[in-house]
Amino acid sequence: MTSRLLPLLACIPLLAMPLLAQEPSAGEIQDLSTRNADFAARLYRAIASTTDDNVLLSPFTVSLGLAALMSGADGSTREQLLQGLSLNALDHLRIPELFQSVRDSMAQSGFVNQGIGILPRQQFKVDSTYRDFVQTKYGGNVQGLDYSDGAAKDTINQFFYTYTREQVKEVVSAIDPQTQMMLITAIFFQGQFALTFNTSFTQDERFYVNKYKIAMVPMMFRSDKYHLAYDRSLKLGVLKLPMTGGAAMLVLLPDEDVDYTSIDEEITGERFQGWLKQLKRTRLEVQLPRFILEQSYSLQKVLPGLGISEVFQDSADFSGIGGETGLRLSEVVHKAAITVDETSSTGNVHAPNIFASLPPRLTVNRPFLFLIYHQATSSILFMGRVIDPTKKSTQAPRGSGHQPWSWSVKGSSTALAHLILLTNCLSKVNQAYQCWNKSLSTL
């Protein structure tokens, strides 16, 4: 009798949701975003520690996929997912509604294309209630696959190719025929900067990959008012670049004597929130390399280090997916792709007049980190690290990691900590110049 009740008990959270479908409050959304940011930082650190190459991932998409999977989990499997995702302190029944609210907010912006697939073996019967629930709350697809059939790979790749609007072409290249269940998440992003870079100002310049290698890269340019901050404890500069659709990019650049890997180790959700509060607006000339990144990760060896291991074990309980036991997760694949370019040929068409504004110039010409987040919900869409902008997708052995180049500021070698002070000083020089020029005109 007890065994017959288990599938029904597993569905109780799903069936209870319509009764709790009130609109999430701003506080609830912020709480979810804070906890997602904590998971994002831990996931990024785990991945970045394995390579010296470019890094790109979408923590929100991974969280979304694991949360959808959690809706079909029970017992200790579910509890471990809650703990691993940093969601254990939230009202468990509200979690699907909160994720749906954040997804809806992002969908209105229309700047991101993502897909989630929960793919059990075909012999495992998926409950239609769970399938519909995942589609509604998480925007995911639950589908049984015959992994012994070579066509399974093509089915998966075609699904994500369509879901990402033909931007992500290959998510998996080979599949083990003994696979029981896969969780796949994929995302593509090509946002447009709100303050667009003019392509006519882009020119090839040096990018110092490390102390042994210099690459020539297309360096974009714009002069405008930007938001800056400086984290003294990390000796890290922070530049905010607003984007259309309500997103924004934070560019993180360590000082000249700071190893970028030490920044990797210190990134936390709390620091992310702190940087946003410290940002101050100032006029600036910005040079940023154009880059395209596409990275794919197999997370079944990463997630156990974050406290999520039972999903891969025979003891896993996913009875909420179809009312049966004996199903475990075989593989978790995450693929992310992003294009950062001018996306405009007309923005900021007038070259800056040095005597009119004299703004300092910020040239991002060495390895940097970045985050792209949804401003309305503070949800981190992407986290990444650009070591070499000329490489779209690379893997290489870990090197020294030391980067002996600093922010390039026109007319000054000071660090970003003095950048705002420098701007104020230049403004006063400009006023003096205008006064002197006016005096000459009266002679």
Secondary structure, DSSP 4 states (H G I P E B T S, - for coil): -HHHHHHHHHHHHHHHGGGG-SPPPHHHHHHHHHHHHHHHHHHHHHHHTT-SS-EEE-HHHHHHHHHHHHTT--HHHHHHHHHHTT-TTS-GGGHHHHHHHHHHHHHHHT-EEEEEEEEEBTTSPPPHHHHHHHHHHH--EE--B-TTSTHHHHHHHHHHHHHTTS----S-S---TT--EEEEEEEEE---BSSPPPGGG-EEEEEEEETTEEEEEEEEEEEEEEEEEEETTTTEEEEEEEBGGGEEEEEEEE-TTS-HHHHHHH--HHHHHHHHHH-EEEEEEEEEE-EEEEEEEE-TTTGGGGT--GGGSTT---HHHHS-------EEEEEEEEEES---SSTT-SPP-HHHH---EEE--S-EEEEEEETTTTEEEEEEEES-TT-SS--------------BBTTB---GGGHHHHHHHHHHHHHHHHHHHHHHHT-
